[in-house]
Amino acid sequence: QNACATQAILSVLMNADDKLDLGPHLKEFKEFTGALDPQMKGLAVGNSPVIRKAHNSFRQHTSFEIEQDKDSKGEDAFHFVGYVNVGGKVYELDGLKPGPILIGDAPEGPCAWAERAAEEVKRRIETYSQQAGAEGSSGELRFQLMAVVNSKIHEVETKIDRERFLRQRANISLVSQGEDVGELPDELIDDDDAPADIPTFEDLSVKPLDELKGIVAQCSANIEELSSQIADEKKKRQKWEKENALRRSDLVPLAFCAMRHLAAKGLLMPAFEKGKAEHLKRVEASKAAKA
């Protein structure tokens, strides 16, 4: 149920550049479903244990199943679509449509196609807003734009590795010229894995000692700064993990237990009135801020 977001993410990932590392499960799934027609691909998504487990892991658990009246609008409905650049064309991928929708040619540039997609998103927002206004709808229209991007932690780790390779080469060049560099800051890493864009030993061997020492110092400073970025990203992920765990938790039993204890001590109604007053105060403050 409510697999729209999962389907949109899968649509983007399955149509992404081959350079994207999908991981073993999605890579195997893409290879397996590559020759299937759209209907069979849809069945494969629904019958994939890995995808099902990942999707259901974000399901909110509740103690009650609320039945809506037939005339009730029920909960807010959210719909997700994806935009991708394939073969120099920008496409919209909507799980409710029979196939991809061509938006137009992708502008030249690494991420320039996203500008074309953004134009389409703005046009759609304006269209929906105008339709809602013409129909006199009192409901709220909300839009959210998300992107499937590389892991920031992985990107920063790649930069750290580059700095470490360069620092090691600079240190080895200093040692080869008789300089005492003291204890090396890192364990030795295999130089064969070094990126191709950093200076070679031959390039470094002709540089003055002061310049080599400056390279070592700058690399160490860069590594320290990048390491702090990784620490910040890990803190963000810990926060997200807690938020997701809380969002999936069923807090109704906790609320009932707290209400019973408050009622037993004669504190339930005073707590209710206090909470109500605080809520009204926040409402008034919000109105004043918008005025």
N, C-alpha and C positions, 0 to 999 in steps of 0.2 A: 504494500500500500504506500501511497505518497512517494512514488519512486521517480518523480519528475526531476528532482535535483540530481539524483544518482544517474539517471539517463542522460542528462545534459552534460555532466562531467565525463561520462563514458564516451559520449559523442565527440567531445573535444579531444580526449586522449587517443581514441582510436583513429582519429584523422590528423593527429599531430605529425610533425616531422619525424622521420625515422631515427634522427639523432637523439630523440627523447628516450630516456631509459624508463620503460614502463614497469620494470620489475618482472620477475619470472612468471607470476600468475597472469597478469594482463598481457604479457608478451605471448604466452602460450594461447590465451583466449583469442587474441587478434589473429594469430596464425591459423587457429582452428576454424574461425568463423569467416576468414577472408573470402572464401569462394561461395558462401551461403547467400541466399536472397534475403531481403530485409525482414520478411516474416520469420524465417528460420533464425536470423540473427537475434530478433526479439525474443524468441523462445529460448535461445541459448543464454541470453542475459538473465532471464527469469529462472533458469535451471542451473545457473552457476553457483555452487556452494560458497565460493570465496566472495563473489559479489553480494550474494544474499546475506552472508554473515556481516560483511562490512556495512551494508545498508541497514540491517536490523540493529546493529550495535548503536545506532544513533536514535533508535525508537524510544519515545518517551513512555515510561511505564506509568500506569494509573490504576487506582483502586476501583474506579467506576467507569462504566461505559455510558456516556450521556446520549440518550436518544433524542434526536431532533424531530420537531413536528414537521409534517409534510410541507407546511407553508413557511417554515423557518429557513433562513438563508444559511444557517449553520456557521461553521468557523470560516475565517477568511481563507480564500483560495489563493494559492501562490503557484505561479507557472514559471518554469525555467527554460531558456533556450540558449544555444551556444553559437558562437561565431568562430569560424576557422578560415585560414588561408591555405588553399590547396591549388597547386598548379597556377599560381598567379591570379587566382580568383577568390573573392570573399564570399563565403556561403553562410547562410543561417541554417542551423540544425534544430528543428522543432520536432519533438517526439510525437506530437499530435498531427503532424503533416505527413503525407505519403512519401516525401523525399526531400532532399536538400533544396533550399531556395537560393538562387543566384542573386547576390546583392550587387556585384559589379567587379570591375578589374581592381586588383590590389596595387596601390602605388608602390614605386620602387623604394627600397630601403628595408633594413632588418625588421623593424616593427611598424613601418608606415601603414601597413594594411589595417592596423588597429584603429587608425584615424578614420578610415572608410567605414569600419564597423561602428565606430562611435557616432558618426553622422547618421547611420541607420537607426541606432538606439535612440538618439535625440528625436528623430522623426517619429519613431513609434511612440515615444512618451508624449509628444505633442498631440499625436492622433488620438491616443487613448484618453488624454485629458480633455480634448475637445468633445469626444463622444460622450464622456461622462457628464460634461457640462450641458450638452444638448439634451441628454436624457433626464437631466435634473437629479442625477444620482447623489445621494447624501453620503455614500460610502467614501472611504479614504483610499486613494490610489498611492501605492508605494512602489518604488523601484530601487533595485540594488544591483550594482555592477561589480562582478568579481572576475578575477583572472586566474588561469592556471599557469603558474610560473615555477621556475626552478627553486629548489630549496635554498634559502639564503645561507643556511649553515653550510651546505655543500659548496656554495660559491665562495664563501669566506675561507673555508678550509683549503680550497684550491689556491686561493691567493696566498695563504700562509705557506703552503707547500712550495710555491714559487719563491717566496722570500727566503725560505730555509735552504733551498738549492743554491740560490745566489749567494747567500751568506757563507755556505760551506765552500763554494768555489773560491770566494774572496779570501776566506781563511786559509785554504790550501795554498793559494797564490802567495799569501804573506809568509807562510811557513817555508815555502820553496825559496823565498828570498832571504831566509835566515831570521825572520821576525818571530818573537815569542808571543803567541796569541793566548797563552794560558790555557785554561781548561775550556774545551769547546762547549758551547751552550747546548748543543743537541747531540744525540747519538748520530753516528754516521749513517747517512741515507744513500741508497744506491743511485749514483749519478746518472746511470743509464736511463732513469725514469724522469730526468729533468726536462722541463719544457724547452722547446726549440728556440724560444724568443729571448732567453737570457744569455748574457755574454759567455763566450767559451773561455776555457783556461788560457788559450792563446791570446784572446782579447784582453783578459785581465792581467796577463803576465807583463804587458808593456805599460801598465798604468803605474803611476807613482805610489809609494807606500801610503802617503797621506790620503790619497783618493781611495785606495783599497780599504783603509781603516774607516774612512767615511762611509763606504758602501756597507761594511759590517755593522757600523753603528746605526745607519738608517734602516737596514733590514731588521735589526733587533727592535727598533722603535716601531716599525710597521707591524711586526709580529705581535708585539704587546698590544697595540691598538686593535688589530684584527681579532686577537683572542678575547678582548673585552666585548667586541661585537658579538662573538659567538656566545659568550656568557649571557648577554642581553637577550639574544634570540632564544636560548634555552629557557630563560625565565619566562619569556612570552609563552612558550609551548607548555610550560608547567601551569601557567595561568589558564591557558585554553583548555588543558586537560581537566582542571578542576571545574571550570565553567561547564564543559560538556558533561562531566559526571553529575554535576548539580542539576543540569537541565534534564538529564535522563532519569533523575531520581524521582520517586513518588513521595512527596512530602505531606500528603494528606494524613497518613497515620500519625506523623509527628505533630501536625496541627491539632488533630483531635485529642491527642494525649495532653498537649499543652493546655487546650481549652478545658479538659476535665480537671486538671490540677488547679487551674485558675478558678473554675467554678466551685470546687471543693473548698477553696480558701476565701470565697466571696470576692474574688478580684476580677472576675470575667467581665462584668459590665463596666466597671471603672476603666479597665484596660481597653475595652471596645470604644468607650466614649473618648478616651485619650487618643487612640489611633484615628478615630473619625475626625477629631479636631485637627490633628496633625495633617491628615489628608486634605482637609478643606483649606488649611493654611498653604499647603504646597500648590493647590489648584489656584488660589488667589494670587500667589506669587508668580505662577506661570502666566496667568492672564495679564498681570501688570507688566511682565517682561515683554509680552507680545504687543502691548498697547503702544 
